[in-house]
Amino acid sequence: MPNNTDHSSPKGPFMLDYLKERADEIDRRMELVLPRKVTAEWVREVLGNSTYDVDIETLSESLSTPVWDFLDRGGKRWRPVLLLTAAEAVGGDVALAEPLLPMIEFIHNGTLVHDDLEDDSELRRGRPCLHKQYGVDIATNVGSAMYFVPMVILYGKHAPYTDEQRLQIYDLVIQELVRCHCGQALDIAWHKNPYRKIGEPEYLQMCAYKTGVLARLAAKLGAYVAGGTETQVEELGRFGETLGVSFQIQDDILNLTGVEFAKGKGRGEDIHEGKLTLLVLRALENSSDRDAERLREILAEHPTDQTVIDEAIEIIERSGAIEYALRKARELMKHSWRALDGVIDESPAKERLREFAAFVTKREI
């Protein structure tokens, strides 16, 4: 992305249009990291000199093809755009942030592949999940590869970073990946036992680990490489984490109510998986004893019958949990913005950060 690109702030509903404008550039940079077809040049650059012979055709079929199958299904690419916006917001050199754009998107999609595996989901973005299409073995390897392949950015020819910067980037990435897997561990354990007693603070921290980490990583990386102060890096990181948590809350709402979202994943799939979302926790707390017990029973059954799933959704809606969750997401974003506001100067990039906050809590897809 050229440094003289007009980054004027998008307004309201135009955030999606703005993300679409950036998507082609992000994908182009991702192809530099992992081409759609593996070449001998890529093997030499990324894997080093081979002792024997590399079956390049099969490597393409078993790695590049499923990776790009997954990436081409869509996704908003908002985390890489957040990285770039954070770099702009601290007034630094955006050129140092641009090579990192693929890293965030690769890692994010790797978590989705693994999430689908762990939940044995059927659909992702309107098509069979990778493990349904290519097999569990290929999908497992692809998900893990998406964590590590983008590290070529740090040792390949694409990144103009000092040794100190590379070390700091590695530290940030590894810490967030550890947090992500801890969050996933909690989420998996909870939906295996919907009778487990957990509260809202525990749920929000799980979301911060599982979903907030990559937005936090994106914001911190952008601010760090662009020369932001320590305070700016930390506050942008907290803002990113809150974006991720609020995005997850809205995701949970759309899973039950969003028509377009349902087409891509399946309406009420969270009910089938038995997930203890903020909606469920609020419904259990704010429903009659009879409704609360019935909701737990349904979650424990992991139903596939849409009639039963709809019964659970009706209990959640009747409890007022959807309205409560919307308020919570917006309160979290409002509090986070107050903390960030004082450490970032006014600019088009700062306005775009405001638009991010509105986007994650008001989106309908």
C-alpha positions in Angstrom: 0.0 0.0 0.0 1.7 3.3 -1.1 2.4 5.7 1.8 0.6 8.5 -0.1 -2.7 6.6 -0.2 -5.6 8.7 1.1 -6.5 7.3 4.5 -9.3 9.7 5.1 -11.8 8.4 7.7 -14.8 6.3 6.5 -18.1 7.2 8.1 -20.6 4.8 9.6 -21.8 2.2 7.1 -18.8 2.9 4.9 -16.4 1.0 7.2 -17.2 -2.2 5.4 -16.4 -0.5 2.1 -13.2 0.8 3.5 -12.2 -2.7 4.6 -13.0 -4.0 1.2 -10.7 -1.4 -0.3 -7.8 -2.6 1.8 -8.5 -6.4 1.3 -6.9 -6.7 -2.1 -3.6 -5.2 -0.8 -3.7 -7.5 2.2 -4.2 -10.6 0.0 -1.4 -9.5 -2.3 1.0 -9.3 0.6 -0.3 -12.7 1.9 0.6 -14.2 -1.5 4.2 -13.0 -1.0 4.3 -15.0 2.2 2.6 -18.1 0.8 1.9 -18.2 -2.9 -1.2 -19.9 -4.3 1.1 -22.4 -5.9 4.4 -23.4 -4.2 7.4 -22.7 -6.3 11.0 -23.8 -6.2 12.0 -20.2 -5.4 9.6 -20.2 -2.4 11.0 -23.5 -1.1 14.6 -22.1 -1.3 13.7 -18.8 0.4 11.4 -20.2 3.1 12.7 -23.7 3.7 16.3 -23.3 2.8 18.5 -25.5 0.7 17.1 -29.0 0.5 19.2 -32.0 1.4 17.2 -34.2 -1.0 14.3 -33.5 -3.4 11.1 -31.6 -2.5 7.8 -32.8 -4.0 6.7 -29.3 -4.8 3.4 -30.3 -6.5 2.2 -32.3 -3.6 3.3 -29.5 -1.2 1.1 -27.1 -3.1 -1.9 -29.5 -3.1 -1.7 -30.2 0.6 -0.7 -26.7 1.9 -1.2 -23.8 -0.5 -4.5 -25.1 -2.0 -6.4 -25.6 1.2 -5.0 -22.4 2.8 -6.1 -20.3 -0.1 -9.4 -22.2 -0.4 -10.1 -21.0 3.1 -8.8 -17.5 2.7 -10.7 -16.9 -0.6 -14.0 -17.6 1.2 -14.0 -14.1 2.6 -13.5 -12.5 5.9 -13.4 -8.8 6.6 -9.6 -8.5 7.0 -10.3 -5.9 9.8 -7.4 -7.0 12.0 -4.7 -6.1 9.5 -6.4 -2.8 8.8 -6.4 -2.2 12.6 -2.7 -2.8 12.6 -2.2 -0.2 9.9 -4.5 2.3 11.5 -2.7 2.0 14.9 0.6 2.7 13.1 -1.0 5.8 11.5 -2.6 6.9 14.8 0.8 7.2 16.5 2.1 9.3 13.6 4.9 6.9 12.6 6.2 5.3 9.5 3.4 3.2 8.0 5.9 1.5 5.7 7.2 -0.4 8.7 3.8 -1.7 9.6 2.8 -2.8 6.1 4.9 -6.0 5.9 3.2 -7.3 9.0 -0.4 -7.2 7.6 -0.4 -10.8 6.4 0.9 -12.1 9.8 -2.3 -11.1 11.6 -4.6 -12.5 9.0 -2.8 -15.8 8.6 -2.8 -16.4 12.4 -6.5 -15.4 12.7 -7.5 -17.9 10.0 -5.4 -20.6 11.5 -7.4 -20.2 14.8 -10.6 -20.5 12.8 -9.5 -23.8 11.1 -8.6 -25.2 14.5 -11.8 -23.9 16.1 -13.8 -25.7 13.4 -11.9 -28.9 14.1 -12.4 -28.8 17.8 -16.1 -28.1 17.5 -16.5 -30.5 14.5 -18.4 -27.7 12.8 -20.0 -28.3 9.4 -19.8 -24.9 7.7 -17.5 -22.0 7.6 -18.4 -19.0 5.5 -21.0 -20.9 3.6 -18.9 -23.9 2.6 -17.8 -27.1 4.3 -15.1 -26.7 6.9 -11.6 -27.6 5.8 -11.6 -30.8 7.9 -14.9 -31.9 6.1 -13.5 -31.1 2.7 -9.8 -32.2 3.0 -9.8 -34.4 6.1 -8.8 -33.9 9.7 -5.1 -34.5 9.0 -4.7 -31.8 6.3 -6.9 -29.3 8.2 -4.9 -29.8 11.4 -1.6 -29.2 9.6 -3.0 -26.2 7.7 -4.2 -24.5 10.9 -0.9 -24.9 12.5 1.0 -23.8 9.4 -0.9 -20.6 9.4 0.6 -19.7 12.8 4.2 -20.3 11.6 4.4 -19.6 7.8 4.0 -15.9 8.2 7.1 -15.8 10.4 9.0 -15.8 7.1 8.2 -12.0 7.2 10.8 -11.7 10.0 13.6 -13.7 8.4 12.8 -13.3 4.7 13.4 -10.4 2.4 10.1 -8.7 3.0 10.8 -7.0 6.4 13.1 -4.1 7.1 13.4 -4.7 10.9 16.4 -4.5 13.2 17.3 -7.4 15.4 15.8 -5.7 18.4 12.5 -5.1 16.5 12.4 -8.7 15.3 12.9 -10.0 18.8 10.1 -7.7 20.2 7.7 -8.8 17.4 8.5 -12.5 18.1 7.8 -11.9 21.9 4.5 -10.2 21.2 3.3 -12.9 18.8 4.3 -15.8 21.0 2.7 -14.3 24.1 -0.6 -13.7 22.4 -0.6 -17.2 20.8 -0.1 -18.7 24.3 -3.0 -16.6 25.6 -5.2 -17.6 22.6 -4.7 -21.3 23.3 -5.5 -20.8 27.0 -8.7 -19.1 26.1 -9.6 -21.9 23.7 -8.9 -24.4 26.5 -11.4 -22.7 28.7 -14.0 -22.4 26.0 -13.8 -26.1 25.1 -14.0 -27.2 28.7 -17.0 -25.0 29.4 -19.1 -26.2 26.4 -18.4 -29.8 27.4 -20.1 -29.1 30.7 -22.9 -26.5 30.5 -23.6 -27.1 34.2 -20.3 -25.6 35.2 -20.7 -22.5 37.3 -18.9 -19.5 35.8 -19.6 -15.8 35.9 -19.5 -12.9 33.6 -15.9 -11.8 34.5 -14.6 -15.3 33.8 -16.4 -15.3 30.5 -15.1 -11.9 29.5 -11.5 -13.0 30.3 -11.9 -16.1 28.2 -13.0 -13.9 25.3 -10.0 -11.6 26.0 -7.7 -14.6 25.7 -9.4 -16.3 22.8 -10.7 -13.5 20.6 -9.2 -10.3 22.0 -5.6 -11.4 21.6 -5.3 -11.0 17.8 -6.8 -7.5 17.8 -4.6 -6.6 20.7 -1.6 -8.0 18.8 -2.5 -6.1 15.7 -2.8 -2.8 17.4 0.3 -3.2 19.5 2.4 -4.3 16.5 1.3 -1.4 14.4 2.0 1.1 17.2 5.3 -0.5 18.1 6.9 -0.6 14.7 5.7 2.9 13.9 7.5 4.3 16.9 4.6 4.8 19.3 5.4 5.5 23.0 5.1 2.7 25.5 1.8 4.2 26.8 0.4 4.4 23.3 1.4 0.8 22.5 -0.3 -0.5 25.7 -3.4 1.6 25.4 -3.9 0.7 21.7 -3.4 -2.9 22.8 -6.1 -2.7 25.4 -8.4 -1.0 22.9 -7.7 -3.8 20.4 -8.5 -6.4 23.1 -11.8 -4.7 23.8 -12.6 -4.6 20.0 -12.0 -8.4 20.0 -14.2 -9.0 23.0 -17.0 -6.8 21.7 -16.7 -8.5 18.3 -17.1 -11.9 20.0 -20.2 -10.7 21.8 -21.7 -9.5 18.6 -20.7 -12.7 16.9 -22.6 -14.7 19.6 -25.7 -12.5 19.0 -25.5 -12.9 15.2 -25.2 -16.6 15.6 -28.7 -16.7 17.1 -30.3 -13.8 15.2 -28.3 -12.9 12.1 -29.8 -14.2 8.8 -26.7 -13.5 6.7 -24.4 -14.9 9.4 -26.6 -18.0 9.7 -26.1 -18.7 6.0 -22.3 -18.9 6.6 -22.2 -21.0 9.7 -25.6 -22.3 10.7 -28.2 -20.5 12.9 -27.8 -21.4 16.5 -24.7 -23.5 16.0 -23.5 -22.2 19.4 -26.5 -23.9 21.0 -25.6 -27.2 19.2 -22.0 -26.9 20.6 -23.3 -26.2 24.1 -21.4 -22.9 24.4 -21.6 -20.8 27.5 -21.8 -17.4 25.9 -22.6 -14.1 27.6 -26.1 -14.5 26.2 -26.5 -17.9 27.9 -25.0 -16.8 31.2 -27.4 -13.8 31.3 -30.4 -16.0 30.3 -29.5 -18.5 33.0 -29.4 -15.7 35.6 -32.4 -13.8 34.4 -34.9 -16.6 33.5 -37.3 -18.6 35.6 -36.0 -21.7 37.2 -37.9 -23.8 34.7 -36.5 -21.9 31.7 -32.9 -22.0 33.1 -33.0 -25.7 33.7 -34.5 -26.3 30.2 -31.7 -24.2 28.6 -29.0 -26.2 30.4 -30.7 -29.5 29.3 -30.7 -28.3 25.7 -27.0 -27.2 25.8 -26.0 -30.5 27.4 -27.8 -32.4 24.6 -25.9 -30.7 21.8 -29.0 -30.8 19.7 -29.1 -31.0 15.9 -32.8 -30.6 15.6 -33.5 -27.0 14.6 -36.8 -27.0 16.6 -34.9 -27.7 19.8 -32.2 -25.1 19.0 -35.0 -22.5 18.3 -36.5 -23.4 21.7 -33.2 -22.4 23.4 -33.0 -19.2 21.3 -36.5 -18.3 22.4 -35.6 -18.8 26.1 -32.5 -16.5 25.6 -34.6 -13.9 23.8 -37.3 -14.0 26.5 -34.7 -13.3 29.2 -33.6 -10.0 27.6 -30.1 -11.4 27.2 -29.6 -10.1 23.7 -30.3 -6.5 24.7 -28.1 -6.9 27.7 -25.2 -8.3 25.6 -25.5 -5.4 23.2 -25.3 -2.9 26.0 -22.4 -4.7 27.6 -20.4 -4.6 24.3 -21.0 -0.9 23.9 -20.2 -0.1 27.5 -16.9 -2.0 27.1 -16.0 -0.1 24.0 -17.0 3.3 25.6 -14.8 2.6 28.6 -11.9 1.5 26.4 -12.2 4.6 24.2 -12.0 6.9 27.2 -8.6 5.4 28.1 -7.2 5.7 24.6 -8.6 9.1 23.8 -6.1 11.0 25.9 -2.9 9.4 24.5 -3.7 9.7 20.7 -3.7 13.0 18.9 -6.7 13.9 16.7 -6.2 12.6 13.1 -8.0 10.7 10.3 -6.5 7.5 11.8 -8.0 8.3 15.2 -11.4 8.9 13.7 -11.0 5.5 12.0 -10.4 3.9 15.4 -13.7 5.4 16.5 -15.3 3.8 13.4 -13.8 0.4 14.4 -15.5 0.7 17.8 -18.9 1.4 16.1 -18.4 -1.3 13.5 -17.8 -4.2 15.9 -20.9 -3.5 18.0 -23.3 -2.6 15.2 -22.4 -4.9 12.4 -25.1 -7.2 11.0 -22.8 -9.7 9.2 
